[in-house]
Amino acid sequence: MRHYTLIAGLILVIAGAAQAESDNMAPPAKGHDFGHHMFEKMDADNDGNISKEEHEQGLQQMLAKRRAHFATMDSDGDGLVSKDEAQAAAGKMRDKFHEKRRDCGSETKK
């Protein structure tokens, strides 16, 4: 059981990184890194600060995305992610990522 939990956790981390990369295929502009992007997303009122409430709201949004991702990996809906389910989900994410890259490449050639 610990093995499956570890695999599921690793896939969540990898999926988060892949999604962050696929959400914005273009490299960030100079001076704009991932941390800056996350800060801007969490600063809901654009006052240049993140309040405790904004931080909590941002965490809840991230948790909701992770829960949805877990549900996607749990293809049989039993509340567990097996090694086979994790590998299948990783393959689907990889295929989707490569498809988006191909689509971005074909759009720039037009």
C-alpha contacts under 8 A as a table, 3 or more apart, distances in Angstrom:
res1	aa1	res2	aa2	distance
1	M	4	Y	5.25
1	M	5	T	6.34
2	R	5	T	5.05
2	R	6	L	6.12
3	H	6	L	5.14
3	H	7	I	6.22
4	Y	7	I	5.06
4	Y	8	A	6.02
4	Y	81	V	6.86
4	Y	82	S	6.11
4	Y	83	K	6.16
5	T	8	A	5.09
5	T	9	G	6.05
5	T	81	V	7.83
6	L	9	G	5.07
6	L	10	L	6.17
7	I	10	L	5.11
7	I	11	I	6.15
7	I	83	K	7.08
7	I	86	A	7.26
8	A	11	I	5.10
8	A	12	L	6.20
8	A	81	V	6.55
8	A	83	K	7.98
8	A	86	A	6.43
9	G	12	L	5.09
9	G	13	V	6.38
10	L	13	V	5.14
10	L	14	I	6.16
11	I	14	I	4.99
11	I	15	A	5.75
11	I	86	A	7.00
11	I	90	A	7.04
12	L	15	A	4.98
12	L	16	G	6.01
12	L	66	R	7.18
12	L	69	H	7.65
12	L	70	F	7.73
13	V	16	G	5.17
13	V	17	A	6.36
14	I	17	A	5.16
14	I	18	A	6.06
15	A	18	A	4.98
15	A	19	Q	5.89
15	A	90	A	7.71
15	A	93	M	7.42
16	G	19	Q	5.13
16	G	20	A	6.06
17	A	20	A	5.10
17	A	21	E	6.17
18	A	21	E	5.07
18	A	22	S	5.96
18	A	97	F	7.52
19	Q	22	S	4.95
19	Q	23	D	5.83
20	A	23	D	5.27
20	A	24	N	6.90
21	E	24	N	5.68
21	E	25	M	6.11
22	S	25	M	5.38
22	S	97	F	6.35
22	S	100	K	7.38
24	N	27	P	7.46
25	M	101	R	7.50
25	M	104	C	7.79
28	P	31	G	7.90
28	P	32	H	5.65
28	P	33	D	6.23
29	A	32	H	5.40
29	A	33	D	7.85
30	K	33	D	7.96
32	H	36	H	5.85
32	H	37	H	6.95
33	D	36	H	5.28
33	D	37	H	6.36
34	F	37	H	5.03
34	F	38	M	6.18
35	G	38	M	5.07
35	G	39	F	6.10
36	H	39	F	5.04
36	H	40	E	6.26
37	H	40	E	5.19
37	H	41	K	6.26
38	M	41	K	5.03
38	M	42	M	6.19
39	F	42	M	5.22
39	F	43	D	6.05
39	F	50	I	7.55
40	E	43	D	5.16
40	E	44	A	7.58
40	E	46	N	7.38
41	K	44	A	6.61
41	K	58	G	7.88
42	M	50	I	6.54
42	M	54	E	5.93
42	M	55	H	6.34
42	M	57	Q	7.79
42	M	58	G	5.54
43	D	46	N	5.27
43	D	47	D	6.98
43	D	48	G	6.69
43	D	49	N	6.16
43	D	50	I	5.09
43	D	51	S	7.73
43	D	54	E	6.43
44	A	50	I	7.88
44	A	54	E	6.47
46	N	49	N	7.40
50	I	53	E	7.98
50	I	54	E	5.81
50	I	55	H	6.25
51	S	54	E	5.08
51	S	55	H	6.13
52	K	55	H	5.04
52	K	56	E	6.15
53	E	56	E	5.09
53	E	57	Q	6.09
54	E	57	Q	5.02
54	E	58	G	6.08
55	H	58	G	5.09
55	H	59	L	6.20
56	E	59	L	5.06
56	E	60	Q	6.18
57	Q	60	Q	5.07
57	Q	61	Q	6.26
58	G	61	Q	5.11
58	G	62	M	6.28
59	L	62	M	5.10
59	L	63	L	6.06
60	Q	63	L	4.98
60	Q	64	A	6.09
61	Q	64	A	5.11
61	Q	65	K	6.37
62	M	65	K	5.13
62	M	66	R	6.25
63	L	66	R	5.04
63	L	67	R	6.08
64	A	67	R	5.10
64	A	68	A	6.16
65	K	68	A	5.10
65	K	69	H	6.14
66	R	69	H	4.95
66	R	70	F	6.14
67	R	70	F	5.02
67	R	71	A	6.21
68	A	71	A	5.05
68	A	72	T	6.25
69	H	72	T	5.01
69	H	73	M	6.32
70	F	73	M	5.07
70	F	74	D	6.10
70	F	81	V	7.71
71	A	74	D	5.01
71	A	75	S	7.22
71	A	77	G	7.22
71	A	79	G	7.89
72	T	75	S	6.15
72	T	89	A	7.71
73	M	81	V	6.42
73	M	85	E	5.98
73	M	86	A	6.11
73	M	88	A	7.92
73	M	89	A	5.47
74	D	77	G	5.34
74	D	78	D	6.97
74	D	79	G	6.57
74	D	80	L	6.15
74	D	81	V	5.03
74	D	82	S	7.71
74	D	85	E	6.46
74	D	86	A	8.00
75	S	81	V	7.95
75	S	85	E	6.61
77	G	80	L	7.49
81	V	85	E	5.84
81	V	86	A	6.23
82	S	85	E	5.07
82	S	86	A	6.11
83	K	86	A	5.03
83	K	87	Q	6.10
84	D	87	Q	5.14
84	D	88	A	6.06
85	E	88	A	5.07
85	E	89	A	6.05
86	A	89	A	5.13
86	A	90	A	6.12
87	Q	90	A	5.05
87	Q	91	G	6.17
88	A	91	G	5.09
88	A	92	K	6.25
89	A	92	K	5.06
89	A	93	M	6.15
90	A	93	M	5.11
90	A	94	R	6.09
91	G	94	R	5.06
91	G	95	D	6.13
92	K	95	D	5.09
92	K	96	K	6.07
93	M	96	K	5.05
93	M	97	F	6.03
94	R	97	F	5.09
94	R	98	H	6.22
95	D	98	H	5.19
95	D	99	E	6.08
96	K	99	E	5.02
96	K	100	K	6.23
97	F	100	K	5.21
97	F	101	R	6.31
98	H	101	R	4.99
98	H	102	R	6.19
99	E	102	R	5.09
99	E	103	D	6.16
100	K	103	D	4.96
100	K	104	C	6.09
101	R	104	C	5.09
101	R	105	G	6.13
102	R	105	G	5.04
102	R	106	S	6.21
103	D	106	S	5.17
103	D	107	E	6.22
104	C	107	E	5.15
104	C	108	T	6.40
105	G	108	T	5.37
105	G	109	K	6.52
106	S	109	K	5.21
106	S	110	K	6.72
107	E	110	K	5.52
